[in-house]
Amino acid sequence: EATGIPFTHKTFKKVDRDGNGLITFMELLRAWFPKVSVKELERKVAQLPSSAEIKIRREKEQLAAERQQKKKQKQLTAQSQAEEQVKWQQDLEAKRRAEILKKDNDREQRWSGYCQTTKAKITSAPQGDTAPRSIVVGTVHLLPADFYLDAHLENRETRAMAVDLLMVWDLSSLNVSYFVEKPTIHLYLPHRFNKRACVFRDYVSAGPRPVTHVPWDGYQHSHVKTNIPMKSDIMYRFVVEGYNYGVNAPIHSDVVGYTHRRWNKLGAMEDFGWPEGWDQNTSNNYAKGANISQYFSSDGFVVIKLTAKSLLFSGFSVTAYVLNHDYGANFVVMSEVIHSDTDL
């Protein structure tokens, strides 16, 4: 069955203007658009691409479509890889969190079991008995030394739990050094908050000064040799108070310092990079009885030095301040006063 425009003989003759029995494309256009001039139709036909141009255009369109498809495929591949990377990272993070949670649960279970097995009643020694306080667990008596955590700190499986416990006690204002027998607490809690910050009030005083024959135009010296070692990372303040009969004036001076682990001088922080004038207030004389200074002895200890025209019948006491947490607050200061006109 034929489809399309039903050309009758009359219609064919109407379209076939030149009567040659063939219908050209121009004749067909003139029949479809009778109101358009012949010149305009010819111009439009001349603008139509040739079959070769149509073929080239189709090839270009096909090539562009293939490129677009490849680009889209590449983008999908990159997106898929990125999604896989994100998923891998999420799985890794989830696995890490699961391991941490498992460790925390195991630690909590171990600690819970430890607490349940060591429930005890604290009892005091009978009045008049010199025996130390003990803890009774059933029929077992435990002394305070039995609660040292050194074994748990040295055991890799229980170290984390012991450190956490010491940290909680430290933040609760307990002196955790009582729970460790060996002097290794600084290895596990390098930044403790609760330490024995002390002021050693008048902990040492000067003894009688031997008679010396020094001319009046010379100077006399007294030295307070401490037990603070060189390069021990201790911050301190020493206050010297008394009366110097030799110049008939009170003694009131103080000195501060820091035995830095890399420094081999005292009161000379400017030599190690600090601004100019940084050391001018480390030594202070509030009275004219003596001038104070400091240095390291030949065997490497902090020495406080007093100098005056005369120290005849002088008497003074020394107070030490070691209050800086993590920089000497747990250090017990001891000293001796040595009268010598040469450095130690």
Contacts in CASP RR format, 6 or more apart in sequence:
PFRMAT RR
TARGET T0000
AUTHOR 0000-0000-0000
METHOD contacts of the structure
MODEL  1
EATGIPFTHKTFKKVDRDGNGLITFMELLRAWFPKVSVKELERKVAQLPS
SAEIKIRREKEQLAAERQQKKKQKQLTAQSQAEEQVKWQQDLEAKRRAEI
LKKDNDREQRWSGYCQTTKAKITSAPQGDTAPRSIVVGTVHLLPADFYLD
AHLENRETRAMAVDLLMVWDLSSLNVSYFVEKPTIHLYLPHRFNKRACVF
RDYVSAGPRPVTHVPWDGYQHSHVKTNIPMKSDIMYRFVVEGYNYGVNAP
IHSDVVGYTHRRWNKLGAMEDFGWPEGWDQNTSNNYAKGANISQYFSSDG
FVVIKLTAKSLLFSGFSVTAYVLNHDYGANFVVMSEVIHSDTDL
7 15 0 8 1.000
12 21 0 8 1.000
12 23 0 8 1.000
13 19 0 8 1.000
14 31 0 8 1.000
15 23 0 8 1.000
15 27 0 8 1.000
15 28 0 8 1.000
15 31 0 8 1.000
16 22 0 8 1.000
16 23 0 8 1.000
16 27 0 8 1.000
17 27 0 8 1.000
17 30 0 8 1.000
18 27 0 8 1.000
25 45 0 8 1.000
26 38 0 8 1.000
26 41 0 8 1.000
26 42 0 8 1.000
26 45 0 8 1.000
29 36 0 8 1.000
29 41 0 8 1.000
29 44 0 8 1.000
29 45 0 8 1.000
30 36 0 8 1.000
30 38 0 8 1.000
30 41 0 8 1.000
33 41 0 8 1.000
49 57 0 8 1.000
103 160 0 8 1.000
107 160 0 8 1.000
107 161 0 8 1.000
107 164 0 8 1.000
110 158 0 8 1.000
110 161 0 8 1.000
111 161 0 8 1.000
111 165 0 8 1.000
118 137 0 8 1.000
119 137 0 8 1.000
120 135 0 8 1.000
120 136 0 8 1.000
120 137 0 8 1.000
120 138 0 8 1.000
120 142 0 8 1.000
121 135 0 8 1.000
121 136 0 8 1.000
122 133 0 8 1.000
122 135 0 8 1.000
123 133 0 8 1.000
123 134 0 8 1.000
123 135 0 8 1.000
123 136 0 8 1.000
124 133 0 8 1.000
125 131 0 8 1.000
125 132 0 8 1.000
125 133 0 8 1.000
125 134 0 8 1.000
132 143 0 8 1.000
132 144 0 8 1.000
133 144 0 8 1.000
134 141 0 8 1.000
134 142 0 8 1.000
134 143 0 8 1.000
135 141 0 8 1.000
135 142 0 8 1.000
135 146 0 8 1.000
136 142 0 8 1.000
144 178 0 8 1.000
145 181 0 8 1.000
147 179 0 8 1.000
148 179 0 8 1.000
148 180 0 8 1.000
148 181 0 8 1.000
149 162 0 8 1.000
149 165 0 8 1.000
149 166 0 8 1.000
149 179 0 8 1.000
149 180 0 8 1.000
150 180 0 8 1.000
150 181 0 8 1.000
150 182 0 8 1.000
150 184 0 8 1.000
152 158 0 8 1.000
152 159 0 8 1.000
152 161 0 8 1.000
152 162 0 8 1.000
153 159 0 8 1.000
153 162 0 8 1.000
153 163 0 8 1.000
153 180 0 8 1.000
153 184 0 8 1.000
153 188 0 8 1.000
159 188 0 8 1.000
162 188 0 8 1.000
163 188 0 8 1.000
163 189 0 8 1.000
166 176 0 8 1.000
166 179 0 8 1.000
166 180 0 8 1.000
166 185 0 8 1.000
166 188 0 8 1.000
166 189 0 8 1.000
167 189 0 8 1.000
169 176 0 8 1.000
169 179 0 8 1.000
170 176 0 8 1.000
170 189 0 8 1.000
170 192 0 8 1.000
170 193 0 8 1.000
170 194 0 8 1.000
171 193 0 8 1.000
171 194 0 8 1.000
173 194 0 8 1.000
174 194 0 8 1.000
175 194 0 8 1.000
175 195 0 8 1.000
175 196 0 8 1.000
176 185 0 8 1.000
176 189 0 8 1.000
176 192 0 8 1.000
176 194 0 8 1.000
177 185 0 8 1.000
177 330 0 8 1.000
185 192 0 8 1.000
186 192 0 8 1.000
190 326 0 8 1.000
191 326 0 8 1.000
192 325 0 8 1.000
192 326 0 8 1.000
193 325 0 8 1.000
195 325 0 8 1.000
195 326 0 8 1.000
195 328 0 8 1.000
195 329 0 8 1.000
195 330 0 8 1.000
196 329 0 8 1.000
196 330 0 8 1.000
197 322 0 8 1.000
197 323 0 8 1.000
197 324 0 8 1.000
197 325 0 8 1.000
197 329 0 8 1.000
198 322 0 8 1.000
198 323 0 8 1.000
198 329 0 8 1.000
198 332 0 8 1.000
198 333 0 8 1.000
199 319 0 8 1.000
199 320 0 8 1.000
199 321 0 8 1.000
199 323 0 8 1.000
200 319 0 8 1.000
200 320 0 8 1.000
200 321 0 8 1.000
200 322 0 8 1.000
200 333 0 8 1.000
201 319 0 8 1.000
202 317 0 8 1.000
202 318 0 8 1.000
202 319 0 8 1.000
203 318 0 8 1.000
203 319 0 8 1.000
203 320 0 8 1.000
203 333 0 8 1.000
203 334 0 8 1.000
203 335 0 8 1.000
204 224 0 8 1.000
204 317 0 8 1.000
204 318 0 8 1.000
204 334 0 8 1.000
204 335 0 8 1.000
204 336 0 8 1.000
204 337 0 8 1.000
205 315 0 8 1.000
205 316 0 8 1.000
205 317 0 8 1.000
205 318 0 8 1.000
205 337 0 8 1.000
206 222 0 8 1.000
206 314 0 8 1.000
206 315 0 8 1.000
206 316 0 8 1.000
206 317 0 8 1.000
206 337 0 8 1.000
206 339 0 8 1.000
207 315 0 8 1.000
207 337 0 8 1.000
207 339 0 8 1.000
209 220 0 8 1.000
209 222 0 8 1.000
209 311 0 8 1.000
209 312 0 8 1.000
209 313 0 8 1.000
209 314 0 8 1.000
209 339 0 8 1.000
210 339 0 8 1.000
212 220 0 8 1.000
212 341 0 8 1.000
214 220 0 8 1.000
214 310 0 8 1.000
214 341 0 8 1.000
216 309 0 8 1.000
216 310 0 8 1.000
218 309 0 8 1.000
219 307 0 8 1.000
219 308 0 8 1.000
219 309 0 8 1.000
219 341 0 8 1.000
220 307 0 8 1.000
220 308 0 8 1.000
220 309 0 8 1.000
220 310 0 8 1.000
220 311 0 8 1.000
220 312 0 8 1.000
220 341 0 8 1.000
221 305 0 8 1.000
221 306 0 8 1.000
221 307 0 8 1.000
221 311 0 8 1.000
221 339 0 8 1.000
221 340 0 8 1.000
221 341 0 8 1.000
221 342 0 8 1.000
222 290 0 8 1.000
222 305 0 8 1.000
222 306 0 8 1.000
222 311 0 8 1.000
222 314 0 8 1.000
222 316 0 8 1.000
222 337 0 8 1.000
222 338 0 8 1.000
222 339 0 8 1.000
222 340 0 8 1.000
223 303 0 8 1.000
223 304 0 8 1.000
223 305 0 8 1.000
223 306 0 8 1.000
223 337 0 8 1.000
223 338 0 8 1.000
223 339 0 8 1.000
223 340 0 8 1.000
223 343 0 8 1.000
223 344 0 8 1.000
224 238 0 8 1.000
224 240 0 8 1.000
224 303 0 8 1.000
224 304 0 8 1.000
224 305 0 8 1.000
224 306 0 8 1.000
224 318 0 8 1.000
224 335 0 8 1.000
224 336 0 8 1.000
224 337 0 8 1.000
224 338 0 8 1.000
225 297 0 8 1.000
225 301 0 8 1.000
225 302 0 8 1.000
225 303 0 8 1.000
225 335 0 8 1.000
225 336 0 8 1.000
225 337 0 8 1.000
225 338 0 8 1.000
225 344 0 8 1.000
226 238 0 8 1.000
226 301 0 8 1.000
226 302 0 8 1.000
226 303 0 8 1.000
226 304 0 8 1.000
226 320 0 8 1.000
226 333 0 8 1.000
226 334 0 8 1.000
226 335 0 8 1.000
227 301 0 8 1.000
227 333 0 8 1.000
227 334 0 8 1.000
227 335 0 8 1.000
228 234 0 8 1.000
228 236 0 8 1.000
228 259 0 8 1.000
228 301 0 8 1.000
228 302 0 8 1.000
228 331 0 8 1.000
228 333 0 8 1.000
229 259 0 8 1.000
229 300 0 8 1.000
229 301 0 8 1.000
229 302 0 8 1.000
230 259 0 8 1.000
230 264 0 8 1.000
230 296 0 8 1.000
230 300 0 8 1.000
230 301 0 8 1.000
230 302 0 8 1.000
231 259 0 8 1.000
231 260 0 8 1.000
231 261 0 8 1.000
231 262 0 8 1.000
231 263 0 8 1.000
231 264 0 8 1.000
232 259 0 8 1.000
232 261 0 8 1.000
232 331 0 8 1.000
233 258 0 8 1.000
233 259 0 8 1.000
233 260 0 8 1.000
233 261 0 8 1.000
233 327 0 8 1.000
233 328 0 8 1.000
234 258 0 8 1.000
234 259 0 8 1.000
234 322 0 8 1.000
234 327 0 8 1.000
234 328 0 8 1.000
234 331 0 8 1.000
235 256 0 8 1.000
235 257 0 8 1.000
235 258 0 8 1.000
235 322 0 8 1.000
235 324 0 8 1.000
235 327 0 8 1.000
235 328 0 8 1.000
236 256 0 8 1.000
236 257 0 8 1.000
236 258 0 8 1.000
236 302 0 8 1.000
236 320 0 8 1.000
236 321 0 8 1.000
236 322 0 8 1.000
236 328 0 8 1.000
236 333 0 8 1.000
237 254 0 8 1.000
237 255 0 8 1.000
237 256 0 8 1.000
237 257 0 8 1.000
237 320 0 8 1.000
237 321 0 8 1.000
237 323 0 8 1.000
238 254 0 8 1.000
238 255 0 8 1.000
238 256 0 8 1.000
238 294 0 8 1.000
238 304 0 8 1.000
238 318 0 8 1.000
238 319 0 8 1.000
238 320 0 8 1.000
238 321 0 8 1.000
239 253 0 8 1.000
239 254 0 8 1.000
239 318 0 8 1.000
239 319 0 8 1.000
239 321 0 8 1.000
240 251 0 8 1.000
240 252 0 8 1.000
240 253 0 8 1.000
240 254 0 8 1.000
240 290 0 8 1.000
240 292 0 8 1.000
240 304 0 8 1.000
240 306 0 8 1.000
240 316 0 8 1.000
240 317 0 8 1.000
240 318 0 8 1.000
241 250 0 8 1.000
241 251 0 8 1.000
241 252 0 8 1.000
241 316 0 8 1.000
241 317 0 8 1.000
241 319 0 8 1.000
242 250 0 8 1.000
242 251 0 8 1.000
242 252 0 8 1.000
242 314 0 8 1.000
242 315 0 8 1.000
242 316 0 8 1.000
242 317 0 8 1.000
243 249 0 8 1.000
243 250 0 8 1.000
243 251 0 8 1.000
243 314 0 8 1.000
243 315 0 8 1.000
243 316 0 8 1.000
244 250 0 8 1.000
244 251 0 8 1.000
244 289 0 8 1.000
244 290 0 8 1.000
244 308 0 8 1.000
244 310 0 8 1.000
244 311 0 8 1.000
244 314 0 8 1.000
244 315 0 8 1.000
244 316 0 8 1.000
245 312 0 8 1.000
245 313 0 8 1.000
245 314 0 8 1.000
246 308 0 8 1.000
246 309 0 8 1.000
246 310 0 8 1.000
246 311 0 8 1.000
246 312 0 8 1.000
246 313 0 8 1.000
246 314 0 8 1.000
247 288 0 8 1.000
247 289 0 8 1.000
247 308 0 8 1.000
247 309 0 8 1.000
247 310 0 8 1.000
249 287 0 8 1.000
249 288 0 8 1.000
249 289 0 8 1.000
250 287 0 8 1.000
250 288 0 8 1.000
250 289 0 8 1.000
251 287 0 8 1.000
251 289 0 8 1.000
251 290 0 8 1.000
251 306 0 8 1.000
251 314 0 8 1.000
251 315 0 8 1.000
251 316 0 8 1.000
252 285 0 8 1.000
252 286 0 8 1.000
252 287 0 8 1.000
252 289 0 8 1.000
253 283 0 8 1.000
253 284 0 8 1.000
253 285 0 8 1.000
253 286 0 8 1.000
253 287 0 8 1.000
253 290 0 8 1.000
253 291 0 8 1.000
253 292 0 8 1.000
253 306 0 8 1.000
254 283 0 8 1.000
254 284 0 8 1.000
254 286 0 8 1.000
254 292 0 8 1.000
255 282 0 8 1.000
255 283 0 8 1.000
255 284 0 8 1.000
255 292 0 8 1.000
255 293 0 8 1.000
255 294 0 8 1.000
255 304 0 8 1.000
256 282 0 8 1.000
257 266 0 8 1.000
257 267 0 8 1.000
257 282 0 8 1.000
257 294 0 8 1.000
258 269 0 8 1.000
258 327 0 8 1.000
259 266 0 8 1.000
259 302 0 8 1.000
260 272 0 8 1.000
262 272 0 8 1.000
263 269 0 8 1.000
263 272 0 8 1.000
264 296 0 8 1.000
265 271 0 8 1.000
265 296 0 8 1.000
266 294 0 8 1.000
266 295 0 8 1.000
266 296 0 8 1.000
266 302 0 8 1.000
267 279 0 8 1.000
267 282 0 8 1.000
267 283 0 8 1.000
267 294 0 8 1.000
268 279 0 8 1.000
269 278 0 8 1.000
269 279 0 8 1.000
270 276 0 8 1.000
270 277 0 8 1.000
270 278 0 8 1.000
270 279 0 8 1.000
282 294 0 8 1.000
283 292 0 8 1.000
283 293 0 8 1.000
283 294 0 8 1.000
284 292 0 8 1.000
285 291 0 8 1.000
285 292 0 8 1.000
289 308 0 8 1.000
290 306 0 8 1.000
290 307 0 8 1.000
290 308 0 8 1.000
290 311 0 8 1.000
290 314 0 8 1.000
290 316 0 8 1.000
291 306 0 8 1.000
291 307 0 8 1.000
291 308 0 8 1.000
292 304 0 8 1.000
292 305 0 8 1.000
292 306 0 8 1.000
292 307 0 8 1.000
293 304 0 8 1.000
293 305 0 8 1.000
293 307 0 8 1.000
294 302 0 8 1.000
294 303 0 8 1.000
294 304 0 8 1.000
294 305 0 8 1.000
295 303 0 8 1.000
295 305 0 8 1.000
295 343 0 8 1.000
296 302 0 8 1.000
296 303 0 8 1.000
297 303 0 8 1.000
297 343 0 8 1.000
297 344 0 8 1.000
298 343 0 8 1.000
298 344 0 8 1.000
303 343 0 8 1.000
303 344 0 8 1.000
304 318 0 8 1.000
304 335 0 8 1.000
305 343 0 8 1.000
306 316 0 8 1.000
308 314 0 8 1.000
311 339 0 8 1.000
318 335 0 8 1.000
318 337 0 8 1.000
320 333 0 8 1.000
320 335 0 8 1.000
322 328 0 8 1.000
322 329 0 8 1.000
322 331 0 8 1.000
322 333 0 8 1.000
323 329 0 8 1.000
338 344 0 8 1.000
END
